[in-house]
Amino acid sequence: MKNLIISHRGVHNNIDIPENSIKAFKNSLKRNLPIELDIQLTKDNIIVVCHDENLKRLTGTDIFIKDSTYNQIKRLKLLNTNEYIPTLKDVLNLVDNKVLINIEIKQTNKFKNICNLLDKELKNYDNYIIQSFSPRILKYMKKLNNKYKVGLLMSEKRHKPFIYKLFIMYSKPDYLSVSKKYIDKYGNKYNYNKYNIMIWNIKNKNEITKYKYISSNFICDNVDSM
């Protein structure tokens, strides 16, 4: 991991190009940009690419992914476009190892189910890393395959530094994926040189310059302005 500019949920504008859509990921491929995406599990055990647990914001339909089959979900259009919620398999077939994919596993009580299915889907795939807010998920993925490169997501909204230090000890991540606001709030609580760091929620070039002293790896919105 070095000098990465990763497109957050693909290159999207949430007008005619929805986040985490095939169109957004095609835009990332055109720009040769790595992709960050989110995965969840449907009621019928299909891994889908979507950030929100509830689909009201993205589709106008008030349903939860975990309570819905993929056939129910696929009929819904993203933000009044012709785009739909893709499966992870759809996205892996599209990207085909051309750029790095940063896969965020959303937190769930059925984390072993999604981890086991993800492990199967990645058997013949190479160019990816995995991250999660859940240290249990990271530890379990390493148990499935100790070659997985996993990152612990850290946010100022979730935990204080002493909790994250316990999470790091427990899950032994290969990198830390840290919110810029977490760094602003707790930046002096870590020796960041000890870790591989990725910084997320970056909006512009000025923010890249601001946090360069910590990392050269950024998950970015508005990548066309970088």
Backbone bond lengths (Angstrom), bond angles and torsions (degrees), N, CA, C in turn:
res aa  C-N    CA-C-N  psi(-1)  N-CA   C-N-CA  omega(-1)  CA-C   N-CA-C  phi
1 M - - - 1.453 - - 1.521 109.24 -
2 K 1.318 115.56 111.45 1.460 120.21 179.04 1.521 109.25 -159.35
3 N 1.334 115.61 130.72 1.469 122.37 176.62 1.527 112.86 55.41
4 L 1.328 115.35 44.88 1.458 120.26 179.86 1.530 110.70 -94.58
5 I 1.324 116.34 128.28 1.458 122.37 166.46 1.528 105.76 -110.71
6 I 1.323 116.17 108.14 1.460 122.00 -173.03 1.523 109.25 -104.92
7 S 1.316 116.72 131.44 1.463 120.98 -179.32 1.528 109.78 -79.21
8 H 1.324 116.08 119.09 1.460 123.41 -175.58 1.529 110.42 -73.39
9 R 1.333 116.86 111.98 1.464 123.64 -175.89 1.528 111.77 59.61
10 G 1.325 116.14 31.67 1.455 121.26 -176.32 1.521 111.09 79.78
11 V 1.330 115.79 173.19 1.475 120.71 177.44 1.523 107.58 -83.52
12 H 1.329 116.46 103.88 1.462 121.66 -172.93 1.522 110.06 -136.05
13 N 1.333 114.93 165.77 1.471 119.91 173.56 1.530 111.73 -129.77
14 N 1.324 116.55 -2.58 1.470 123.47 -178.52 1.530 112.44 55.60
15 I 1.333 115.17 29.32 1.468 121.35 169.33 1.525 107.17 -116.53
16 D 1.326 116.01 -79.01 1.467 118.56 175.25 1.523 112.21 -101.60
17 I 1.334 116.69 -6.19 1.472 121.08 177.58 1.528 107.86 -126.38
18 P 1.316 118.65 96.76 1.465 120.72 -176.82 1.531 112.41 -72.05
19 E 1.315 115.25 153.20 1.463 121.92 174.06 1.526 110.83 -61.27
20 N 1.327 116.19 150.09 1.466 122.14 175.79 1.531 112.91 52.88
21 S 1.329 116.07 35.08 1.468 120.55 178.46 1.526 109.65 -112.28
22 I 1.308 115.62 162.94 1.464 120.10 176.85 1.529 110.49 -58.21
23 K 1.320 116.97 -40.19 1.465 120.76 179.49 1.527 111.19 -62.42
24 A 1.321 117.35 -41.05 1.464 121.20 177.61 1.527 111.29 -64.43
25 F 1.320 116.70 -39.55 1.463 120.13 -179.43 1.536 111.13 -72.36
26 K 1.317 117.45 -33.76 1.466 120.17 173.92 1.530 110.26 -62.73
27 N 1.331 116.74 -39.10 1.461 120.18 176.83 1.521 111.49 -62.38
28 S 1.327 116.91 -39.06 1.470 120.35 176.80 1.522 110.88 -63.11
29 L 1.321 116.08 -42.68 1.467 119.72 179.35 1.521 111.45 -63.63
30 K 1.338 117.43 -39.36 1.468 120.40 178.25 1.520 111.10 -59.52
31 R 1.327 116.57 -33.53 1.468 121.79 -178.13 1.511 112.10 -95.29
32 N 1.332 116.90 2.19 1.462 122.98 -179.25 1.532 111.33 57.51
33 L 1.335 115.74 41.14 1.461 121.45 -177.87 1.523 111.08 -104.70
34 P 1.327 117.61 136.83 1.457 119.65 170.00 1.527 111.31 -57.64
35 I 1.317 115.91 159.61 1.467 122.54 -172.98 1.521 110.12 -124.04
36 E 1.331 115.76 130.65 1.460 121.37 166.47 1.519 107.89 -100.26
37 L 1.336 116.55 135.68 1.465 120.48 178.19 1.520 109.69 -146.16
38 D 1.337 115.11 165.05 1.458 122.11 -177.28 1.525 109.57 -116.73
39 I 1.331 116.41 141.53 1.462 118.68 178.51 1.525 111.62 -125.59
40 Q 1.337 114.21 145.77 1.451 123.40 176.16 1.521 109.07 -140.82
41 L 1.324 115.80 171.05 1.466 121.06 -176.43 1.527 110.18 -115.96
42 T 1.332 115.46 131.23 1.460 120.55 177.51 1.531 110.38 -78.71
43 K 1.306 114.88 173.51 1.464 121.91 178.31 1.527 111.29 -59.92
44 D 1.345 116.68 -33.37 1.465 120.29 -179.79 1.535 112.12 -99.27
45 N 1.317 115.77 25.46 1.478 122.80 170.37 1.523 114.00 63.28
46 I 1.326 115.63 43.92 1.455 121.65 170.85 1.530 107.93 -108.05
47 I 1.325 116.71 131.14 1.466 119.74 177.24 1.518 108.61 -81.54
48 V 1.332 115.46 120.01 1.462 121.00 179.86 1.523 109.80 -114.72
49 V 1.330 114.35 158.47 1.462 121.06 -177.61 1.527 108.31 -103.28
50 C 1.322 115.07 105.38 1.466 120.37 -177.93 1.521 108.22 -164.72
51 H 1.326 116.79 143.13 1.459 121.09 179.63 1.522 112.42 -82.68
52 D 1.336 117.94 -46.75 1.461 122.06 -171.28 1.525 111.44 -82.06
53 E 1.330 116.36 139.11 1.460 120.37 173.41 1.522 110.67 -69.81
54 N 1.331 116.28 -40.26 1.457 122.59 177.79 1.527 108.84 -101.22
55 L 1.331 117.55 138.83 1.459 121.28 -170.87 1.524 114.50 -95.13
56 K 1.336 117.91 10.85 1.462 120.84 -177.50 1.531 111.63 -60.96
57 R 1.321 118.47 -46.12 1.467 121.05 -177.23 1.523 111.76 -62.92
58 L 1.305 116.80 -41.20 1.466 120.66 -172.56 1.522 114.21 -89.20
59 T 1.338 117.03 -27.36 1.466 119.05 -174.71 1.532 113.80 -125.14
60 G 1.327 117.20 -12.24 1.460 120.27 -176.08 1.519 113.57 82.28
61 T 1.334 117.10 -0.90 1.464 122.18 -179.05 1.525 109.40 -108.31
62 D 1.309 116.32 125.82 1.466 122.15 -173.69 1.529 110.51 -86.24
63 I 1.320 116.10 76.35 1.463 121.10 176.13 1.526 108.89 -134.64
64 F 1.331 115.11 158.05 1.457 121.73 178.19 1.534 109.43 -102.93
65 I 1.314 115.83 140.67 1.466 120.65 179.93 1.519 111.11 -58.35
66 K 1.315 117.79 -44.09 1.467 121.05 -175.67 1.530 112.90 -64.71
67 D 1.342 116.82 -20.09 1.467 120.81 -179.17 1.526 112.90 -101.42
68 S 1.332 117.34 6.68 1.465 121.60 -173.04 1.518 110.98 -125.31
69 T 1.328 115.94 148.22 1.459 120.14 173.10 1.532 109.07 -80.86
70 Y 1.320 115.43 162.54 1.467 117.19 179.69 1.523 111.80 -66.42
71 N 1.327 118.10 -34.24 1.466 119.65 177.52 1.524 111.66 -61.09
72 Q 1.336 116.67 -37.02 1.462 120.03 175.82 1.533 111.17 -65.66
73 I 1.310 115.84 -42.24 1.465 121.21 -176.04 1.521 111.42 -71.75
74 K 1.318 116.30 -40.84 1.469 119.77 -174.24 1.526 112.32 -63.87
75 R 1.311 117.38 -25.20 1.469 119.96 179.81 1.530 112.42 -71.36
76 L 1.328 116.72 -16.83 1.463 121.08 -176.47 1.522 110.11 -83.98
77 K 1.323 117.30 138.71 1.453 122.26 179.52 1.528 110.14 -97.25
78 L 1.319 115.75 142.30 1.455 121.56 -178.92 1.522 111.11 -83.20
79 L 1.331 117.04 118.65 1.467 123.64 172.35 1.528 112.51 51.59
80 N 1.329 116.14 42.80 1.476 122.50 176.27 1.532 113.37 61.40
81 T 1.324 116.41 27.95 1.467 121.17 173.39 1.521 108.25 -108.54
82 N 1.307 117.07 -175.05 1.465 121.20 175.00 1.527 112.36 -90.20
83 E 1.340 116.35 4.04 1.465 120.57 179.31 1.527 110.24 -80.53
84 Y 1.324 115.10 150.32 1.459 121.78 179.77 1.519 109.12 -128.77
85 I 1.322 116.94 171.79 1.460 121.64 178.06 1.528 108.63 -76.25
86 P 1.333 118.08 116.93 1.464 119.63 -177.25 1.522 112.25 -83.89
87 T 1.307 116.15 160.65 1.461 120.66 168.38 1.526 108.53 -81.28
88 L 1.321 115.44 160.43 1.465 118.59 174.60 1.524 110.01 -61.73
89 K 1.321 116.89 -37.52 1.466 120.37 178.63 1.530 110.71 -58.79
90 D 1.338 117.51 -41.95 1.468 121.79 176.02 1.528 110.45 -54.66
91 V 1.324 115.09 -46.63 1.462 120.04 -174.46 1.526 110.93 -71.35
92 L 1.319 117.54 -42.05 1.464 119.62 178.02 1.523 110.75 -61.14
93 N 1.320 117.05 -40.30 1.469 120.39 178.11 1.529 111.15 -64.70
94 L 1.322 116.39 -38.55 1.461 120.64 178.80 1.518 111.64 -66.74
95 V 1.310 116.61 -50.94 1.470 120.95 -173.43 1.524 110.90 -73.30
96 D 1.331 116.90 -41.45 1.465 122.22 172.13 1.531 112.23 52.84
97 N 1.329 116.53 44.03 1.472 123.54 176.27 1.530 114.75 68.27
98 K 1.325 118.22 8.51 1.474 120.42 -176.57 1.523 112.03 -68.52
99 V 1.327 116.47 -34.81 1.468 120.86 176.08 1.527 107.99 -135.03
100 L 1.318 115.90 161.06 1.461 121.44 176.59 1.528 110.19 -65.72
101 I 1.321 116.78 137.64 1.463 122.09 172.23 1.527 108.60 -111.87
102 N 1.318 115.64 126.07 1.462 122.39 176.07 1.525 107.37 -100.69
103 I 1.330 116.65 105.54 1.460 123.03 -172.32 1.527 110.08 -95.30
104 E 1.329 116.40 114.15 1.459 119.76 174.16 1.524 110.09 -94.37
105 I 1.325 115.94 120.76 1.462 121.52 175.50 1.524 107.49 -88.26
106 K 1.330 116.01 115.42 1.459 119.77 -179.74 1.530 109.83 -69.75
107 Q 1.327 115.01 149.53 1.458 119.62 -178.07 1.528 111.69 -66.52
108 T 1.326 114.96 139.69 1.459 121.47 -177.91 1.515 109.33 -158.54
109 N 1.336 116.64 151.09 1.460 120.57 175.13 1.526 111.73 -70.94
110 K 1.340 116.10 -21.60 1.465 121.31 179.10 1.525 110.42 -99.98
111 F 1.334 115.27 45.26 1.461 118.58 -172.68 1.529 112.25 -65.28
112 K 1.329 118.13 -30.56 1.460 119.02 179.83 1.523 110.78 -66.34
113 N 1.330 116.57 -35.70 1.473 119.95 178.79 1.518 111.26 -60.46
114 I 1.337 116.23 -51.57 1.462 118.64 -176.54 1.527 110.71 -69.71
115 C 1.327 117.28 -34.84 1.470 119.60 178.86 1.522 111.41 -66.07
116 N 1.327 117.20 -42.30 1.471 120.87 179.03 1.524 110.97 -63.76
117 L 1.325 116.59 -41.32 1.469 120.07 178.86 1.526 110.88 -69.18
118 L 1.330 117.11 -39.76 1.460 120.06 177.33 1.522 110.92 -62.67
119 D 1.303 116.66 -41.74 1.462 121.38 177.90 1.525 110.95 -56.11
120 K 1.320 117.41 -41.25 1.468 121.39 178.29 1.530 111.02 -67.74
121 E 1.329 116.54 -42.10 1.473 120.02 -177.50 1.524 112.04 -66.78
122 L 1.326 116.97 -27.03 1.463 120.27 -176.54 1.526 113.21 -92.75
123 K 1.302 117.96 3.12 1.466 121.25 -175.76 1.530 111.75 -56.99
124 N 1.318 116.78 -39.80 1.466 120.48 -177.25 1.528 111.81 -111.92
125 Y 1.338 114.93 28.82 1.465 119.80 179.74 1.522 108.08 -126.07
126 D 1.343 116.76 151.44 1.459 119.55 -170.95 1.532 115.57 -122.05
127 N 1.324 117.52 -41.10 1.462 120.68 -163.40 1.529 111.67 -96.83
128 Y 1.322 116.23 81.53 1.456 120.60 -176.48 1.527 110.74 -158.48
129 I 1.326 114.94 160.27 1.453 123.40 165.41 1.524 106.29 -133.01
130 I 1.327 116.79 166.88 1.460 121.65 -173.99 1.520 109.02 -130.28
131 Q 1.329 117.10 136.85 1.456 119.57 176.90 1.524 110.77 -139.47
132 S 1.347 114.75 160.60 1.460 120.37 179.08 1.524 109.15 -164.11
133 F 1.328 115.75 155.41 1.457 120.86 169.80 1.526 111.37 -75.37
134 S 1.320 117.11 -17.70 1.463 121.87 -174.12 1.533 111.52 -93.66
135 P 1.331 117.98 116.33 1.471 118.96 176.01 1.523 112.24 -65.29
136 R 1.341 117.10 -27.42 1.478 119.77 177.38 1.519 111.10 -63.73
137 I 1.334 115.71 -40.10 1.459 120.20 178.98 1.528 110.74 -64.02
138 L 1.325 116.28 -44.96 1.467 119.78 -178.84 1.527 110.79 -63.71
139 K 1.309 116.35 -43.70 1.463 120.19 -179.55 1.521 110.57 -63.77
140 Y 1.328 116.28 -39.66 1.462 119.64 -179.17 1.526 111.27 -69.33
141 M 1.332 117.48 -39.23 1.464 119.61 176.95 1.527 110.87 -61.99
142 K 1.320 117.54 -40.36 1.464 120.80 176.69 1.529 111.61 -64.98
143 K 1.326 115.61 -33.49 1.467 119.50 176.97 1.522 110.48 -66.22
144 L 1.327 116.25 -38.30 1.469 120.11 178.14 1.526 111.77 -67.23
145 N 1.342 115.32 -38.02 1.466 120.26 -179.35 1.527 108.01 -159.00
146 N 1.321 116.82 109.33 1.467 119.17 -175.53 1.524 113.04 -71.89
147 K 1.323 117.03 -1.98 1.465 119.99 176.42 1.530 112.47 -87.51
148 Y 1.335 117.11 -10.44 1.463 118.93 177.51 1.525 110.12 -62.28
149 K 1.326 116.12 137.49 1.455 122.23 173.32 1.522 107.91 -95.28
150 V 1.331 116.33 114.11 1.462 120.54 -172.71 1.524 110.67 -121.29
151 G 1.341 114.65 148.22 1.453 120.61 -178.91 1.517 111.51 -128.39
152 L 1.330 116.29 140.67 1.457 122.12 177.10 1.525 109.09 -90.82
153 L 1.324 116.10 121.61 1.453 121.70 175.35 1.523 109.74 -78.88
154 M 1.340 115.43 137.61 1.460 121.17 -177.36 1.524 109.49 -132.06
155 S 1.332 115.69 130.64 1.457 121.27 -179.39 1.518 110.35 -134.50
156 E 1.319 116.43 142.07 1.467 121.66 177.61 1.528 111.72 -64.75
157 K 1.322 117.45 -18.74 1.466 121.54 -178.64 1.523 112.36 -82.04
158 R 1.321 117.27 -12.73 1.467 119.59 -171.48 1.517 113.40 -104.98
159 H 1.336 116.93 -56.79 1.462 118.79 -172.75 1.529 110.86 -142.50
160 K 1.324 114.57 159.96 1.458 121.59 174.55 1.529 109.28 -89.06
161 P 1.350 116.19 165.53 1.471 119.17 -173.36 1.524 115.70 -55.24
162 F 1.331 119.04 -37.18 1.466 118.95 -176.33 1.530 111.31 -66.29
163 I 1.358 117.58 -30.53 1.467 120.39 175.96 1.527 110.05 -69.71
164 Y 1.333 116.52 -43.58 1.463 119.05 179.75 1.522 111.65 -64.79
165 K 1.312 117.24 -32.69 1.465 118.87 176.82 1.528 110.74 -63.45
166 L 1.324 116.39 -37.54 1.465 120.10 175.00 1.525 111.25 -66.60
167 F 1.337 116.01 -41.21 1.472 120.42 177.83 1.530 110.89 -60.53
168 I 1.333 115.80 -41.45 1.469 120.42 -179.60 1.526 110.37 -64.90
169 M 1.316 116.60 -43.14 1.468 120.62 178.38 1.527 110.99 -62.00
170 Y 1.324 116.18 -37.91 1.469 120.62 -176.66 1.525 112.33 -75.10
171 S 1.340 116.70 -45.77 1.473 119.72 -171.06 1.529 113.65 -95.42
172 K 1.333 117.50 -17.69 1.464 122.57 178.96 1.542 111.92 49.42
173 P 1.323 116.98 58.96 1.473 119.76 -177.26 1.523 112.16 -69.32
174 D 1.325 115.75 156.99 1.459 121.42 176.31 1.523 111.54 -81.49
175 Y 1.318 116.82 -22.45 1.462 120.73 176.65 1.525 109.34 -153.52
176 L 1.322 116.17 164.84 1.454 123.08 175.38 1.518 108.36 -112.91
177 S 1.334 116.57 130.81 1.460 122.26 177.96 1.532 106.61 -108.45
178 V 1.338 115.65 104.15 1.465 121.58 -163.22 1.523 110.96 -114.61
179 S 1.330 116.36 132.92 1.455 121.15 174.28 1.523 110.47 -64.04
180 K 1.333 116.67 140.65 1.467 119.79 176.71 1.537 110.75 -59.06
181 K 1.326 117.17 -35.14 1.460 120.32 -179.69 1.522 111.78 -69.99
182 Y 1.332 116.66 -28.73 1.460 120.43 174.39 1.531 109.75 -65.06
183 I 1.324 115.51 -43.17 1.462 119.87 178.46 1.529 110.14 -63.49
184 D 1.328 117.21 -42.30 1.461 120.31 178.23 1.529 111.57 -59.46
185 K 1.318 116.25 -37.16 1.459 120.99 -175.02 1.518 113.46 -85.68
186 Y 1.343 116.81 -38.21 1.462 120.58 -171.99 1.532 112.97 -126.27
187 G 1.314 117.34 20.86 1.461 120.18 -171.27 1.501 115.65 -55.57
188 N 1.316 117.66 -28.21 1.459 119.98 -177.77 1.525 113.16 -87.61
189 K 1.335 117.82 5.17 1.464 120.94 -177.35 1.529 112.93 -90.41
190 Y 1.332 117.42 -5.05 1.467 120.67 -176.40 1.520 110.60 -132.64
191 N 1.308 114.31 149.15 1.459 120.17 163.85 1.526 105.86 -91.93
192 Y 1.332 116.15 90.88 1.463 119.73 -172.95 1.526 112.42 -64.99
193 N 1.325 117.76 -18.01 1.464 119.74 179.16 1.529 111.86 -66.23
194 K 1.324 116.74 -16.10 1.468 120.44 179.97 1.524 111.82 -76.19
195 Y 1.330 118.25 -17.21 1.455 121.37 -169.69 1.519 111.92 -124.15
196 N 1.329 115.11 154.77 1.458 120.21 162.68 1.525 106.85 -76.77
197 I 1.326 117.32 125.56 1.455 121.38 -173.37 1.526 110.48 -118.86
198 M 1.326 115.07 139.35 1.452 123.06 168.56 1.530 106.54 -123.94
199 I 1.327 117.46 136.98 1.463 120.79 -177.96 1.519 108.91 -114.54
200 W 1.334 116.02 132.27 1.460 118.78 -175.32 1.527 112.97 -118.76
201 N 1.346 111.93 164.70 1.466 122.87 -176.26 1.527 112.17 74.18
202 I 1.327 115.64 32.94 1.463 121.72 178.02 1.533 109.22 -81.84
203 K 1.335 116.18 132.77 1.461 121.41 -172.25 1.527 114.67 -109.09
204 N 1.340 118.49 -22.80 1.463 119.53 -174.20 1.526 111.13 -160.08
205 K 1.340 116.15 175.57 1.461 122.15 -177.94 1.518 112.00 -63.25
206 N 1.320 116.50 -35.88 1.467 119.62 -179.46 1.528 111.34 -61.46
207 E 1.323 116.54 -37.10 1.460 119.35 178.19 1.523 111.51 -70.52
208 I 1.317 117.25 -35.60 1.468 119.56 174.09 1.529 110.09 -59.58
209 T 1.310 116.06 -46.09 1.471 120.50 178.63 1.525 110.85 -61.35
210 K 1.327 116.92 -41.20 1.465 122.32 -177.60 1.524 112.22 -60.37
211 Y 1.343 116.41 -39.84 1.467 119.83 -173.39 1.529 113.98 -103.05
212 K 1.316 116.84 8.48 1.475 120.77 -179.58 1.521 112.25 -59.81
213 Y 1.324 116.98 -27.01 1.467 119.60 -177.77 1.532 111.52 -68.34
214 I 1.335 116.32 -16.47 1.464 120.70 179.81 1.520 112.15 -101.85
215 S 1.340 116.64 -39.60 1.463 119.46 -174.05 1.517 111.35 -156.91
216 S 1.322 115.28 160.31 1.470 120.89 172.20 1.522 110.70 -112.34
217 N 1.352 116.11 13.21 1.465 121.31 -177.37 1.520 109.51 -116.92
218 F 1.364 115.95 123.51 1.451 119.88 -172.10 1.534 110.45 -135.67
219 I 1.336 115.27 137.60 1.463 121.08 168.83 1.517 107.28 -99.06
220 C 1.339 116.28 118.41 1.468 120.66 -164.49 1.518 113.08 -123.71
221 D 1.325 114.58 141.94 1.463 122.55 161.61 1.524 107.67 -92.24
222 N 1.323 116.31 167.72 1.484 120.50 174.99 1.528 111.77 54.08
223 V 1.322 117.72 43.64 1.465 120.39 -172.61 1.526 112.38 -63.85
224 D 1.323 118.39 -23.52 1.459 119.67 179.88 1.528 112.02 -68.61
225 S 1.333 116.94 -16.18 1.465 119.97 178.50 1.519 112.09 -96.45
226 M 1.337 117.21 0.65 1.471 119.98 -177.36 1.534 111.62 -78.18
